[in-house]
Amino acid sequence: MKRKKLLRLTTADISLNSFLKGQLRFLNQYYDVVGVAADTGVLKSVGEREGIRTINVAMQREISPIEDLKSLAALYKVFKQERPDILHANTPKGSLLAMIAGWLARIPCRVYTVTGLRYQGATGVMRFVLKTMERITCLLATHIIPEGNGVLHILQEDHITRKPLRVLHHGNINGKNTAELSKEQTIADMLQKAKADVTPEEIYQTRNKFRHDLGLKDNEFVFIFIGRIVKDKGIVELAQCLQKLKAENKQFRLLLVGSIETGDAIPTNVKNFFLQSECVKYVGKQTDIRPYLLAADALVFPSYREGFPNVPLEAGCMDLPSIVTNINGCNEIIKDGLNGTIIAAHNVQHPTDEMEQALCIAMRKYIEQPENVKRMAKNARQMVKDRFEQHDVWNALLHYYNEIV
């Protein structure tokens, strides 16, 4: 019996590469999966890794009317040639173009996964434009999957769509492979040994050695931040909090992992603080974040807004509790007092005060109460395994496809 065809589309191939790693190969056992994205250099390798066909369609992330019309025409041509049973898109720009072209090509099942709402960080005319784009995408989709319950509620509250919305499993687009994301596997890889029976002594020794290699002291409580280093990630408040804790002579360090970006850029004085302060170890963007999570004691993630963030999930897999803001996704991953701490989120009326104070209180407690941190750490990994194990997320999506097709 001929398998039904599934087109998975993202704006650029890097999203197929990272967000859907392994998922496409899994789904290809049941559907004829084709990946569609703009080729920035990894599309071919994604196809080879996942065992699927890939199609390059030029698309741009930002609004560009002429180029967008060209992309729309190219997508329509691809859809008419491929005639898929299901078109499934995520990432905002690609999804908008895909739903328009898919509607024109009369694809029967047009699925849109809402991973984040870009208009939330915009104001004025741009906010109106982005909100309208979101409404059009939802209007032309036949099925809408919010990545988490927070996104679902905002879609309803902001009147983006009245269509039925359904979060699959417990949320998140791809789940986490907890076997790969573990202390044991990280140590095995660091020791270049393909064994699963790494001893606690090896973990302790390798962790301490890596900490020493980074210049981290044994008596320092190590926080870690992973992500784009921009204002929207709460970086300014984090810097202010670190300065206060340092003035109190607290023994801590921040392990800062990520790229310092020019869009939504942090002020120059904040950038200089992160690059020059003795309480910060900046290591730049890393392709494998596991060793850095291994070296840390807790994640700090004071983001202003998210769809359903991966970093707290990855930290949990590595037995780290997390300090997060009370925003979408974060408050679905972290249960306050069990596997981390939820603090007040960024408030546009009081841009820094409340959030900064809450962040300082939480970080101070973590430094002063290491036993409580260890208690939450013991819960962190199991809570990810119970709710976000990768194969459970994949199976939920497969069942969803089988229902709608």
BALOBA-1460 file (C-alpha; in Angstrom, 3 decimals):
// residues 405
<rec num="1" residu="m" x="0.000" y="0.000" z="0.000"/>
<rec num="2" residu="k" x="1.383" y="3.377" z="-1.018"/>
<rec num="3" residu="r" x="2.288" y="5.615" z="1.909"/>
<rec num="4" residu="k" x="0.637" y="9.006" z="2.201"/>
<rec num="5" residu="k" x="2.878" y="11.998" z="1.618"/>
<rec num="6" residu="l" x="3.856" y="14.490" z="4.311"/>
<rec num="7" residu="l" x="5.617" y="17.790" z="3.581"/>
<rec num="8" residu="r" x="7.409" y="19.323" z="6.593"/>
<rec num="9" residu="l" x="8.309" y="22.956" z="6.020"/>
<rec num="10" residu="t" x="10.374" y="25.546" z="7.866"/>
<rec num="11" residu="t" x="11.612" y="28.905" z="6.628"/>
<rec num="12" residu="a" x="15.280" y="27.841" z="6.654"/>
<rec num="13" residu="d" x="17.043" y="24.480" z="6.741"/>
<rec num="14" residu="i" x="18.678" y="25.253" z="10.087"/>
<rec num="15" residu="s" x="15.244" y="24.891" z="11.687"/>
<rec num="16" residu="l" x="14.696" y="21.498" z="10.062"/>
<rec num="17" residu="n" x="18.171" y="20.584" z="11.261"/>
<rec num="18" residu="s" x="17.719" y="21.585" z="14.901"/>
<rec num="19" residu="f" x="14.012" y="21.614" z="15.781"/>
<rec num="20" residu="l" x="13.081" y="18.367" z="14.010"/>
<rec num="21" residu="k" x="16.222" y="16.297" z="14.444"/>
<rec num="22" residu="g" x="15.325" y="12.593" z="14.423"/>
<rec num="23" residu="q" x="11.591" y="13.288" z="14.111"/>
<rec num="24" residu="l" x="11.638" y="13.285" z="10.321"/>
<rec num="25" residu="r" x="13.388" y="9.892" z="10.182"/>
<rec num="26" residu="f" x="10.838" y="8.484" z="12.641"/>
<rec num="27" residu="l" x="7.854" y="9.781" z="10.659"/>
<rec num="28" residu="n" x="9.371" y="8.527" z="7.400"/>
<rec num="29" residu="q" x="8.665" y="4.980" z="8.589"/>
<rec num="30" residu="y" x="4.952" y="5.706" z="8.243"/>
<rec num="31" residu="y" x="4.689" y="8.547" z="5.717"/>
<rec num="32" residu="d" x="6.608" y="9.582" z="2.630"/>
<rec num="33" residu="v" x="8.287" y="12.589" z="4.241"/>
<rec num="34" residu="v" x="9.675" y="15.488" z="2.210"/>
<rec num="35" residu="g" x="11.515" y="18.390" z="3.852"/>
<rec num="36" residu="v" x="11.026" y="21.867" z="2.375"/>
<rec num="37" residu="a" x="13.139" y="24.879" z="3.395"/>
<rec num="38" residu="a" x="15.504" y="27.537" z="2.161"/>
<rec num="39" residu="d" x="18.947" y="25.987" z="1.761"/>
<rec num="40" residu="t" x="21.546" y="27.872" z="3.798"/>
<rec num="41" residu="g" x="24.066" y="25.059" z="3.544"/>
<rec num="42" residu="v" x="22.720" y="22.155" z="5.602"/>
<rec num="43" residu="l" x="19.618" y="21.032" z="3.677"/>
<rec num="44" residu="k" x="21.416" y="18.173" z="1.914"/>
<rec num="45" residu="s" x="22.960" y="16.874" z="5.136"/>
<rec num="46" residu="v" x="19.556" y="17.025" z="6.870"/>
<rec num="47" residu="g" x="18.087" y="14.887" z="4.098"/>
<rec num="48" residu="e" x="20.906" y="12.367" z="4.357"/>
<rec num="49" residu="r" x="20.693" y="12.188" z="8.156"/>
<rec num="50" residu="e" x="16.906" y="11.797" z="8.199"/>
<rec num="51" residu="g" x="16.687" y="9.579" z="5.118"/>
<rec num="52" residu="i" x="14.211" y="11.878" z="3.349"/>
<rec num="53" residu="r" x="13.957" y="13.891" z="0.146"/>
<rec num="54" residu="t" x="14.480" y="17.624" z="0.514"/>
<rec num="55" residu="i" x="13.429" y="20.555" z="-1.675"/>
<rec num="56" residu="n" x="15.087" y="23.959" z="-1.646"/>
<rec num="57" residu="v" x="12.707" y="26.933" z="-1.815"/>
<rec num="58" residu="a" x="14.185" y="30.376" z="-1.216"/>
<rec num="59" residu="m" x="12.444" y="32.098" z="1.714"/>
<rec num="60" residu="q" x="13.425" y="35.015" z="3.903"/>
<rec num="61" residu="r" x="12.696" y="35.389" z="7.603"/>
<rec num="62" residu="e" x="11.988" y="39.117" z="7.432"/>
<rec num="63" residu="i" x="9.210" y="40.818" z="5.457"/>
<rec num="64" residu="s" x="10.240" y="41.414" z="1.830"/>
<rec num="65" residu="p" x="7.175" y="41.797" z="-0.462"/>
<rec num="66" residu="i" x="8.847" y="41.075" z="-3.806"/>
<rec num="67" residu="e" x="10.918" y="38.144" z="-2.546"/>
<rec num="68" residu="d" x="7.921" y="36.814" z="-0.602"/>
<rec num="69" residu="l" x="5.811" y="36.751" z="-3.770"/>
<rec num="70" residu="k" x="8.575" y="34.795" z="-5.513"/>
<rec num="71" residu="s" x="8.684" y="32.340" z="-2.603"/>
<rec num="72" residu="l" x="4.900" y="31.987" z="-2.677"/>
<rec num="73" residu="a" x="4.939" y="31.164" z="-6.392"/>
<rec num="74" residu="a" x="7.744" y="28.637" z="-5.901"/>
<rec num="75" residu="l" x="5.911" y="26.951" z="-3.039"/>
<rec num="76" residu="y" x="2.685" y="26.738" z="-5.049"/>
<rec num="77" residu="k" x="4.584" y="25.055" z="-7.887"/>
<rec num="78" residu="v" x="6.186" y="22.552" z="-5.495"/>
<rec num="79" residu="f" x="2.861" y="21.763" z="-3.813"/>
<rec num="80" residu="k" x="1.099" y="21.164" z="-7.138"/>
<rec num="81" residu="q" x="3.891" y="18.831" z="-8.244"/>
<rec num="82" residu="e" x="4.161" y="16.929" z="-4.953"/>
<rec num="83" residu="r" x="0.433" y="16.790" z="-4.122"/>
<rec num="84" residu="p" x="0.970" y="15.948" z="-0.442"/>
<rec num="85" residu="d" x="-1.757" y="14.593" z="1.833"/>
<rec num="86" residu="i" x="-0.451" y="16.681" z="4.744"/>
<rec num="87" residu="l" x="1.448" y="19.954" z="4.760"/>
<rec num="88" residu="h" x="2.896" y="20.771" z="8.188"/>
<rec num="89" residu="a" x="4.732" y="24.039" z="8.772"/>
<rec num="90" residu="n" x="6.343" y="25.824" z="11.686"/>
<rec num="91" residu="t" x="8.433" y="29.014" z="11.974"/>
<rec num="92" residu="p" x="6.338" y="32.163" z="11.335"/>
<rec num="93" residu="k" x="7.315" y="33.383" z="7.865"/>
<rec num="94" residu="g" x="7.517" y="29.971" z="6.221"/>
<rec num="95" residu="s" x="4.206" y="28.967" z="7.768"/>
<rec num="96" residu="l" x="2.416" y="32.031" z="6.421"/>
<rec num="97" residu="l" x="3.670" y="31.399" z="2.880"/>
<rec num="98" residu="a" x="3.014" y="27.658" z="3.188"/>
<rec num="99" residu="m" x="-0.579" y="28.070" z="4.356"/>
<rec num="100" residu="i" x="-1.369" y="30.535" z="1.534"/>
<rec num="101" residu="a" x="0.241" y="28.341" z="-1.123"/>
<rec num="102" residu="g" x="-1.238" y="25.206" z="0.423"/>
<rec num="103" residu="w" x="-4.732" y="26.718" z="0.357"/>
<rec num="104" residu="l" x="-4.304" y="27.749" z="-3.271"/>
<rec num="105" residu="a" x="-3.016" y="24.264" z="-4.166"/>
<rec num="106" residu="r" x="-5.939" y="22.664" z="-2.284"/>
<rec num="107" residu="i" x="-3.813" y="20.524" z="0.021"/>
<rec num="108" residu="p" x="-6.434" y="18.781" z="2.221"/>
<rec num="109" residu="c" x="-4.598" y="18.859" z="5.572"/>
<rec num="110" residu="r" x="-2.672" y="22.048" z="6.345"/>
<rec num="111" residu="v" x="-1.132" y="21.911" z="9.822"/>
<rec num="112" residu="y" x="0.444" y="24.900" z="11.544"/>
<rec num="113" residu="t" x="2.467" y="24.487" z="14.740"/>
<rec num="114" residu="v" x="2.630" y="27.792" z="16.605"/>
<rec num="115" residu="t" x="6.013" y="27.821" z="18.338"/>
<rec num="116" residu="g" x="6.117" y="31.487" z="19.252"/>
<rec num="117" residu="l" x="4.274" y="34.732" z="18.619"/>
<rec num="118" residu="r" x="6.611" y="37.361" z="17.155"/>
<rec num="119" residu="y" x="4.106" y="40.180" z="17.541"/>
<rec num="120" residu="q" x="4.429" y="39.999" z="21.334"/>
<rec num="121" residu="g" x="7.818" y="41.683" z="21.146"/>
<rec num="122" residu="a" x="6.707" y="44.349" z="18.660"/>
<rec num="123" residu="t" x="4.911" y="47.675" z="18.987"/>
<rec num="124" residu="g" x="2.937" y="50.047" z="16.779"/>
<rec num="125" residu="v" x="2.521" y="49.268" z="13.094"/>
<rec num="126" residu="m" x="4.879" y="46.297" z="13.168"/>
<rec num="127" residu="r" x="2.831" y="44.664" z="15.933"/>
<rec num="128" residu="f" x="-0.326" y="45.098" z="13.830"/>
<rec num="129" residu="v" x="1.389" y="43.642" z="10.750"/>
<rec num="130" residu="l" x="2.772" y="40.609" z="12.607"/>
<rec num="131" residu="k" x="-0.554" y="40.005" z="14.334"/>
<rec num="132" residu="t" x="-2.362" y="40.137" z="10.993"/>
<rec num="133" residu="m" x="0.129" y="37.670" z="9.514"/>
<rec num="134" residu="e" x="-0.573" y="35.289" z="12.404"/>
<rec num="135" residu="r" x="-4.322" y="35.578" z="11.863"/>
<rec num="136" residu="i" x="-3.975" y="34.841" z="8.139"/>
<rec num="137" residu="t" x="-1.781" y="31.800" z="8.816"/>
<rec num="138" residu="c" x="-4.324" y="30.396" z="11.273"/>
<rec num="139" residu="l" x="-7.237" y="31.224" z="8.966"/>
<rec num="140" residu="l" x="-5.772" y="29.212" z="6.093"/>
<rec num="141" residu="a" x="-4.579" y="26.288" z="8.228"/>
<rec num="142" residu="t" x="-6.985" y="23.400" z="8.650"/>
<rec num="143" residu="h" x="-5.374" y="22.310" z="11.914"/>
<rec num="144" residu="i" x="-3.477" y="24.356" z="14.518"/>
<rec num="145" residu="i" x="-1.109" y="22.946" z="17.143"/>
<rec num="146" residu="p" x="0.027" y="25.405" z="19.834"/>
<rec num="147" residu="e" x="3.400" y="24.259" z="21.142"/>
<rec num="148" residu="g" x="2.217" y="24.706" z="24.717"/>
<rec num="149" residu="n" x="-0.820" y="25.717" z="26.761"/>
<rec num="150" residu="g" x="0.514" y="29.241" z="27.232"/>
<rec num="151" residu="v" x="0.599" y="29.766" z="23.463"/>
<rec num="152" residu="l" x="-2.892" y="28.257" z="23.207"/>
<rec num="153" residu="h" x="-4.329" y="30.735" z="25.713"/>
<rec num="154" residu="i" x="-2.707" y="33.734" z="24.008"/>
<rec num="155" residu="l" x="-4.070" y="32.689" z="20.607"/>
<rec num="156" residu="q" x="-7.522" y="32.704" z="22.186"/>
<rec num="157" residu="e" x="-7.133" y="35.816" z="24.344"/>
<rec num="158" residu="d" x="-5.717" y="37.913" z="21.475"/>
<rec num="159" residu="h" x="-8.469" y="36.661" z="19.141"/>
<rec num="160" residu="i" x="-5.970" y="35.262" z="16.639"/>
<rec num="161" residu="t" x="-8.228" y="32.318" z="15.801"/>
<rec num="162" residu="r" x="-11.484" y="30.693" z="16.873"/>
<rec num="163" residu="k" x="-10.531" y="27.301" z="15.489"/>
<rec num="164" residu="p" x="-10.114" y="24.311" z="17.803"/>
<rec num="165" residu="l" x="-6.621" y="24.221" z="19.310"/>
<rec num="166" residu="r" x="-4.856" y="21.169" z="20.646"/>
<rec num="167" residu="v" x="-1.544" y="20.806" z="22.469"/>
<rec num="168" residu="l" x="0.026" y="17.424" z="21.709"/>
<rec num="169" residu="h" x="1.190" y="15.344" z="24.668"/>
<rec num="170" residu="h" x="2.530" y="17.925" z="27.175"/>
<rec num="171" residu="g" x="3.821" y="20.336" z="24.542"/>
<rec num="172" residu="n" x="7.171" y="21.051" z="22.838"/>
<rec num="173" residu="i" x="7.824" y="20.472" z="19.155"/>
<rec num="174" residu="n" x="10.352" y="17.620" z="19.376"/>
<rec num="175" residu="g" x="10.776" y="16.509" z="22.985"/>
<rec num="176" residu="k" x="14.143" y="15.497" z="24.405"/>
<rec num="177" residu="n" x="16.228" y="12.372" z="23.973"/>
<rec num="178" residu="t" x="17.014" y="11.874" z="27.646"/>
<rec num="179" residu="a" x="19.397" y="8.993" z="26.931"/>
<rec num="180" residu="e" x="21.643" y="11.357" z="24.959"/>
<rec num="181" residu="l" x="21.027" y="14.309" z="27.268"/>
<rec num="182" residu="s" x="22.391" y="12.815" z="30.470"/>
<rec num="183" residu="k" x="25.409" y="13.185" z="32.688"/>
<rec num="184" residu="e" x="26.471" y="9.623" z="31.982"/>
<rec num="185" residu="q" x="26.355" y="9.956" z="28.183"/>
<rec num="186" residu="t" x="28.012" y="13.375" z="28.319"/>
<rec num="187" residu="i" x="30.885" y="11.970" z="30.374"/>
<rec num="188" residu="a" x="31.128" y="8.921" z="28.103"/>
<rec num="189" residu="d" x="31.408" y="11.212" z="25.092"/>
<rec num="190" residu="m" x="33.898" y="13.477" z="26.844"/>
<rec num="191" residu="l" x="35.981" y="10.448" z="27.767"/>
<rec num="192" residu="q" x="35.515" y="9.134" z="24.220"/>
<rec num="193" residu="k" x="34.130" y="5.887" z="25.528"/>
<rec num="194" residu="a" x="31.005" y="4.370" z="24.036"/>
<rec num="195" residu="k" x="29.811" y="2.889" z="27.302"/>
<rec num="196" residu="a" x="26.685" y="3.427" z="29.354"/>
<rec num="197" residu="d" x="28.082" y="2.335" z="32.722"/>
<rec num="198" residu="v" x="30.060" y="5.442" z="33.648"/>
<rec num="199" residu="t" x="30.710" y="5.407" z="37.379"/>
<rec num="200" residu="p" x="29.745" y="8.214" z="39.772"/>
<rec num="201" residu="e" x="33.453" y="8.719" z="40.475"/>
<rec num="202" residu="e" x="34.163" y="9.314" z="36.778"/>
<rec num="203" residu="i" x="31.312" y="11.818" z="36.606"/>
<rec num="204" residu="y" x="32.629" y="13.690" z="39.633"/>
<rec num="205" residu="q" x="36.222" y="13.723" z="38.414"/>
<rec num="206" residu="t" x="35.410" y="14.719" z="34.830"/>
<rec num="207" residu="r" x="33.002" y="17.427" z="35.944"/>
<rec num="208" residu="n" x="35.561" y="18.916" z="38.324"/>
<rec num="209" residu="k" x="38.300" y="18.785" z="35.705"/>
<rec num="210" residu="f" x="36.144" y="20.577" z="33.154"/>
<rec num="211" residu="r" x="35.206" y="23.193" z="35.752"/>
<rec num="212" residu="h" x="38.883" y="23.747" z="36.520"/>
<rec num="213" residu="d" x="39.641" y="24.007" z="32.805"/>
<rec num="214" residu="l" x="37.077" y="26.802" z="32.630"/>
<rec num="215" residu="g" x="38.636" y="28.547" z="35.593"/>
<rec num="216" residu="l" x="35.732" y="27.792" z="37.939"/>
<rec num="217" residu="k" x="36.568" y="27.222" z="41.594"/>
<rec num="218" residu="d" x="35.296" y="24.359" z="43.741"/>
<rec num="219" residu="n" x="33.649" y="26.693" z="46.274"/>
<rec num="220" residu="e" x="31.801" y="28.746" z="43.652"/>
<rec num="221" residu="f" x="28.127" y="28.187" z="42.903"/>
<rec num="222" residu="v" x="27.934" y="28.157" z="39.105"/>
<rec num="223" residu="f" x="24.885" y="29.513" z="37.314"/>
<rec num="224" residu="i" x="24.580" y="28.999" z="33.587"/>
<rec num="225" residu="f" x="22.715" y="31.007" z="30.953"/>
<rec num="226" residu="i" x="22.331" y="29.580" z="27.447"/>
<rec num="227" residu="g" x="20.772" y="31.500" z="24.593"/>
<rec num="228" residu="r" x="20.972" y="34.568" z="22.404"/>
<rec num="229" residu="i" x="22.516" y="37.402" z="24.410"/>
<rec num="230" residu="v" x="19.902" y="40.082" z="23.758"/>
<rec num="231" residu="k" x="17.669" y="42.288" z="25.891"/>
<rec num="232" residu="d" x="14.595" y="40.096" z="25.383"/>
<rec num="233" residu="k" x="16.338" y="37.265" z="27.239"/>
<rec num="234" residu="g" x="16.503" y="39.338" z="30.448"/>
<rec num="235" residu="i" x="20.228" y="39.890" z="30.069"/>
<rec num="236" residu="v" x="20.203" y="43.482" z="31.385"/>
<rec num="237" residu="e" x="18.408" y="42.447" z="34.569"/>
<rec num="238" residu="l" x="20.754" y="39.486" z="34.939"/>
<rec num="239" residu="a" x="23.789" y="41.781" z="34.754"/>
<rec num="240" residu="q" x="22.337" y="44.111" z="37.383"/>
<rec num="241" residu="c" x="21.595" y="41.180" z="39.646"/>
<rec num="242" residu="l" x="25.114" y="39.771" z="39.285"/>
<rec num="243" residu="q" x="26.601" y="43.129" z="40.247"/>
<rec num="244" residu="k" x="24.501" y="43.229" z="43.416"/>
<rec num="245" residu="l" x="25.420" y="39.688" z="44.418"/>
<rec num="246" residu="k" x="29.093" y="40.402" z="43.777"/>
<rec num="247" residu="a" x="28.883" y="43.469" z="46.028"/>
<rec num="248" residu="e" x="27.590" y="41.136" z="48.760"/>
<rec num="249" residu="n" x="30.743" y="38.997" z="48.344"/>
<rec num="250" residu="k" x="28.766" y="35.920" z="47.333"/>
<rec num="251" residu="q" x="30.823" y="33.029" z="45.977"/>
<rec num="252" residu="f" x="29.391" y="32.383" z="42.543"/>
<rec num="253" residu="r" x="30.118" y="32.549" z="38.804"/>
<rec num="254" residu="l" x="27.954" y="32.840" z="35.719"/>
<rec num="255" residu="l" x="28.801" y="30.584" z="32.804"/>
<rec num="256" residu="l" x="27.527" y="32.550" z="29.796"/>
<rec num="257" residu="v" x="26.881" y="30.502" z="26.644"/>
<rec num="258" residu="g" x="25.610" y="32.131" z="23.454"/>
<rec num="259" residu="s" x="26.237" y="34.742" z="20.810"/>
<rec num="260" residu="i" x="26.146" y="38.471" z="21.527"/>
<rec num="261" residu="e" x="23.811" y="39.722" z="18.804"/>
<rec num="262" residu="t" x="23.267" y="43.114" z="17.197"/>
<rec num="263" residu="g" x="19.481" y="42.853" z="16.884"/>
<rec num="264" residu="d" x="17.779" y="43.791" z="20.182"/>
<rec num="265" residu="a" x="21.319" y="44.485" z="21.350"/>
<rec num="266" residu="i" x="22.271" y="44.855" z="24.998"/>
<rec num="267" residu="p" x="23.803" y="48.217" z="26.067"/>
<rec num="268" residu="t" x="27.565" y="48.583" z="25.656"/>
<rec num="269" residu="n" x="28.169" y="48.789" z="29.416"/>
<rec num="270" residu="v" x="26.318" y="45.510" z="29.950"/>
<rec num="271" residu="k" x="28.268" y="43.844" z="27.147"/>
<rec num="272" residu="n" x="31.544" y="45.064" z="28.673"/>
<rec num="273" residu="f" x="30.498" y="43.755" z="32.077"/>
<rec num="274" residu="f" x="29.918" y="40.264" z="30.705"/>
<rec num="275" residu="l" x="33.208" y="40.291" z="28.826"/>
<rec num="276" residu="q" x="35.342" y="41.764" z="31.618"/>
<rec num="277" residu="s" x="33.826" y="40.869" z="34.994"/>
<rec num="278" residu="e" x="35.604" y="38.239" z="37.064"/>
<rec num="279" residu="c" x="32.241" y="36.770" z="38.093"/>
<rec num="280" residu="v" x="31.375" y="35.871" z="34.469"/>
<rec num="281" residu="k" x="32.930" y="33.224" z="32.253"/>
<rec num="282" residu="y" x="31.880" y="33.887" z="28.655"/>
<rec num="283" residu="v" x="32.434" y="30.951" z="26.290"/>
<rec num="284" residu="g" x="30.494" y="32.096" z="23.216"/>
<rec num="285" residu="k" x="28.103" y="29.966" z="21.190"/>
<rec num="286" residu="q" x="28.607" y="26.207" z="21.545"/>
<rec num="287" residu="t" x="27.407" y="23.367" z="19.322"/>
<rec num="288" residu="d" x="27.402" y="20.925" z="22.253"/>
<rec num="289" residu="i" x="26.085" y="22.546" z="25.427"/>
<rec num="290" residu="r" x="26.124" y="19.356" z="27.516"/>
<rec num="291" residu="p" x="29.616" y="19.779" z="29.023"/>
<rec num="292" residu="y" x="28.722" y="23.303" z="30.132"/>
<rec num="293" residu="l" x="25.489" y="22.118" z="31.741"/>
<rec num="294" residu="l" x="27.535" y="19.414" z="33.439"/>
<rec num="295" residu="a" x="29.836" y="22.070" z="34.905"/>
<rec num="296" residu="a" x="26.971" y="24.171" z="36.273"/>
<rec num="297" residu="d" x="24.837" y="23.965" z="39.411"/>
<rec num="298" residu="a" x="21.682" y="25.695" z="38.135"/>
<rec num="299" residu="l" x="20.241" y="27.346" z="35.028"/>
<rec num="300" residu="v" x="19.166" y="30.979" z="35.120"/>
<rec num="301" residu="f" x="16.796" y="31.889" z="32.287"/>
<rec num="302" residu="p" x="15.052" y="35.267" z="32.855"/>
<rec num="303" residu="s" x="13.548" y="35.567" z="29.364"/>
<rec num="304" residu="y" x="10.776" y="38.071" z="28.592"/>
<rec num="305" residu="r" x="8.870" y="35.759" z="26.253"/>
<rec num="306" residu="e" x="9.101" y="32.271" z="24.770"/>
<rec num="307" residu="g" x="6.957" y="29.800" z="22.876"/>
<rec num="308" residu="f" x="8.203" y="26.619" z="24.523"/>
<rec num="309" residu="p" x="11.929" y="26.909" z="25.310"/>
<rec num="310" residu="n" x="14.324" y="24.009" z="24.946"/>
<rec num="311" residu="v" x="17.022" y="25.223" z="27.335"/>
<rec num="312" residu="p" x="15.149" y="24.493" z="30.622"/>
<rec num="313" residu="l" x="14.315" y="21.029" z="29.247"/>
<rec num="314" residu="e" x="17.958" y="20.388" z="28.409"/>
<rec num="315" residu="a" x="19.056" y="21.640" z="31.823"/>
<rec num="316" residu="g" x="16.535" y="19.344" z="33.492"/>
<rec num="317" residu="c" x="17.863" y="16.351" z="31.555"/>
<rec num="318" residu="m" x="21.280" y="17.153" z="33.007"/>
<rec num="319" residu="d" x="19.929" y="17.252" z="36.598"/>
<rec num="320" residu="l" x="19.875" y="21.036" z="36.897"/>
<rec num="321" residu="p" x="17.084" y="23.054" z="38.513"/>
<rec num="322" residu="s" x="16.146" y="26.266" z="36.717"/>
<rec num="323" residu="i" x="15.267" y="29.816" z="37.658"/>
<rec num="324" residu="v" x="12.768" y="30.981" z="35.034"/>
<rec num="325" residu="t" x="10.296" y="33.795" z="34.544"/>
<rec num="326" residu="n" x="6.551" y="33.219" z="34.702"/>
<rec num="327" residu="i" x="6.032" y="33.054" z="30.932"/>
<rec num="328" residu="n" x="4.756" y="30.625" z="28.301"/>
<rec num="329" residu="g" x="6.557" y="27.315" z="28.220"/>
<rec num="330" residu="c" x="8.820" y="28.048" z="31.180"/>
<rec num="331" residu="n" x="5.916" y="27.778" z="33.615"/>
<rec num="332" residu="e" x="4.867" y="24.524" z="31.932"/>
<rec num="333" residu="i" x="8.304" y="22.937" z="32.340"/>
<rec num="334" residu="i" x="9.176" y="24.215" z="35.808"/>
<rec num="335" residu="k" x="7.017" y="23.482" z="38.843"/>
<rec num="336" residu="d" x="7.928" y="26.051" z="41.464"/>
<rec num="337" residu="g" x="9.847" y="24.491" z="44.333"/>
<rec num="338" residu="l" x="10.002" y="21.043" z="42.736"/>
<rec num="339" residu="n" x="12.455" y="21.305" z="39.840"/>
<rec num="340" residu="g" x="13.220" y="24.999" z="39.973"/>
<rec num="341" residu="t" x="11.943" y="28.477" z="40.760"/>
<rec num="342" residu="i" x="9.478" y="30.682" z="38.897"/>
<rec num="343" residu="i" x="9.956" y="34.438" z="39.321"/>
<rec num="344" residu="a" x="7.981" y="37.508" z="38.225"/>
<rec num="345" residu="a" x="8.145" y="38.132" z="34.497"/>
<rec num="346" residu="h" x="9.149" y="41.337" z="32.728"/>
<rec num="347" residu="n" x="6.518" y="44.041" z="33.146"/>
<rec num="348" residu="v" x="6.242" y="46.809" z="30.547"/>
<rec num="349" residu="q" x="4.976" y="49.246" z="33.216"/>
<rec num="350" residu="h" x="7.923" y="48.469" z="35.501"/>
<rec num="351" residu="p" x="10.579" y="47.303" z="33.047"/>
<rec num="352" residu="t" x="13.256" y="46.118" z="35.483"/>
<rec num="353" residu="d" x="12.445" y="46.598" z="39.168"/>
<rec num="354" residu="e" x="10.126" y="43.691" z="40.061"/>
<rec num="355" residu="m" x="11.805" y="41.120" z="37.848"/>
<rec num="356" residu="e" x="15.312" y="42.147" z="38.887"/>
<rec num="357" residu="q" x="14.432" y="41.968" z="42.587"/>
<rec num="358" residu="a" x="12.821" y="38.547" z="42.190"/>
<rec num="359" residu="l" x="15.819" y="37.300" z="40.233"/>
<rec num="360" residu="c" x="18.249" y="38.499" z="42.913"/>
<rec num="361" residu="i" x="16.230" y="36.842" z="45.671"/>
<rec num="362" residu="a" x="16.105" y="33.533" z="43.808"/>
<rec num="363" residu="m" x="19.798" y="33.501" z="42.880"/>
<rec num="364" residu="r" x="20.801" y="34.486" z="46.421"/>
<rec num="365" residu="k" x="18.775" y="31.584" z="47.834"/>
<rec num="366" residu="y" x="20.416" y="29.165" z="45.442"/>
<rec num="367" residu="i" x="23.870" y="30.300" z="46.572"/>
<rec num="368" residu="e" x="22.976" y="30.207" z="50.268"/>
<rec num="369" residu="q" x="20.886" y="27.012" z="50.234"/>
<rec num="370" residu="p" x="22.791" y="24.445" z="48.145"/>
<rec num="371" residu="e" x="20.999" y="21.513" z="49.793"/>
<rec num="372" residu="n" x="17.645" y="22.827" z="48.582"/>
<rec num="373" residu="v" x="19.138" y="23.178" z="45.099"/>
<rec num="374" residu="k" x="20.285" y="19.551" z="45.236"/>
<rec num="375" residu="r" x="16.776" y="18.488" z="46.303"/>
<rec num="376" residu="m" x="15.229" y="20.187" z="43.254"/>
<rec num="377" residu="a" x="18.007" y="18.797" z="41.043"/>
<rec num="378" residu="k" x="16.982" y="15.261" z="41.994"/>
<rec num="379" residu="n" x="13.507" y="15.917" z="40.582"/>
<rec num="380" residu="a" x="14.567" y="17.720" z="37.425"/>
<rec num="381" residu="r" x="15.516" y="14.863" z="35.123"/>
<rec num="382" residu="q" x="12.584" y="12.592" z="36.002"/>
<rec num="383" residu="m" x="10.107" y="15.412" z="35.395"/>
<rec num="384" residu="v" x="11.457" y="15.822" z="31.861"/>
<rec num="385" residu="k" x="11.383" y="12.063" z="31.255"/>
<rec num="386" residu="d" x="7.784" y="11.834" z="32.455"/>
<rec num="387" residu="r" x="6.447" y="14.665" z="30.282"/>
<rec num="388" residu="f" x="8.793" y="15.414" z="27.380"/>
<rec num="389" residu="e" x="10.526" y="12.191" z="26.373"/>
<rec num="390" residu="q" x="11.217" y="12.448" z="22.660"/>
<rec num="391" residu="h" x="9.569" y="9.234" z="21.477"/>
<rec num="392" residu="d" x="6.394" y="10.088" z="23.418"/>
<rec num="393" residu="v" x="6.217" y="13.449" z="21.622"/>
<rec num="394" residu="w" x="6.845" y="11.788" z="18.241"/>
<rec num="395" residu="n" x="4.172" y="9.150" z="18.827"/>
<rec num="396" residu="a" x="1.636" y="11.791" z="19.824"/>
<rec num="397" residu="l" x="2.296" y="13.618" z="16.538"/>
<rec num="398" residu="l" x="2.046" y="10.392" z="14.531"/>
<rec num="399" residu="h" x="-1.328" y="9.606" z="16.098"/>
<rec num="400" residu="y" x="-2.461" y="13.152" z="15.315"/>
<rec num="401" residu="y" x="-1.535" y="12.740" z="11.639"/>
<rec num="402" residu="n" x="-3.353" y="9.412" z="11.489"/>
<rec num="403" residu="e" x="-6.478" y="11.063" z="12.904"/>
<rec num="404" residu="i" x="-6.612" y="14.058" z="10.577"/>
<rec num="405" residu="v" x="-5.649" y="12.320" z="7.349"/>
